């Protein structure tokens, strides 16, 4: 087997392995947050998930404010002022 054939064979094997890995969903434990993942990274991931959830809630409120009729928003502001 000459060197050119060997290189082609290695490239073909790597390509087939990549396709099979993508097809069957194999990911390293580190990427899945498994036992090998760094604890600091897991804490950071949880913090970021919490922050994303808070931002989604804020966006929901802003969307509601933007889509409500203007008089509804004005009425709610006046009701809040009257509470004091």
N, C-alpha and C positions, 0 to 999 in steps of 0.2 A: 504494500500500500504506500503510495507516494504521499508527501506532506500535504499536497493540495486536497487529496481525497480525505485525509484525516481531518483537516480543518472543516471541510464541508460536512463531514459526519458529526463532528462536535457541535457545529452550529445547528444542524438538524436536530440533534438530541436535545439541545438547550431549548429550541423552539417548541418541540413537542412537549417537553416538561412544563414550559411556561403556559402553553395552551391547556394542558391537563390541570395545572394548578388553578388557573383562572376558571376553568369549567366546573371544577368540583369544589370551589370555594375554600381552598386551603389558605390560611393566613397564619403568620407566626403568632406564638402565644403573646409576645410583647405587643403586637398590634391589637389583639383581642382583649388585652387587659388581664391576661392569665397570670399564673404564678410567677413567671419570669419578669413581669412588668415591674418597673420601679415604683415603690410606694409613693414617692414624691409626685410622680407623674399621675398616679391614680387620684391623689388628693387634688391635684391641679385640674384633672378632668372633671371631678365632681364639682369643684368650685365653678368651673366654666359652664357646666350643665345648669347649675343653679342660676348663674348670671343670665344665661340664655332664657331660662324660664321667666325670670323677672322682666327681661326686656320684652318678651312676648306679651306678658300681661300689660305692660305699659303701652305697647303698640295697640293692643285691643282697646284700651281706654281711649287712646288718641283717635283711633278709627271711629269709635262710637261718637266722640265729640265732633269729629269732622263731618260725620254723616247725619247727625241729629239736626233737626230744624233749628234755626237760629232762635226762635222764640222759646223753644224748650230749654235750650241752654241758658238763656237769659232768665227764664223763670226759676231754674234750679239755682242759679247764682243768687237771685233775690231771696229765695227760701233760705239759703245758707246765711245770708246777711241778717235775715229776720230772726234767726235762732239766737243770736247774741243778745 
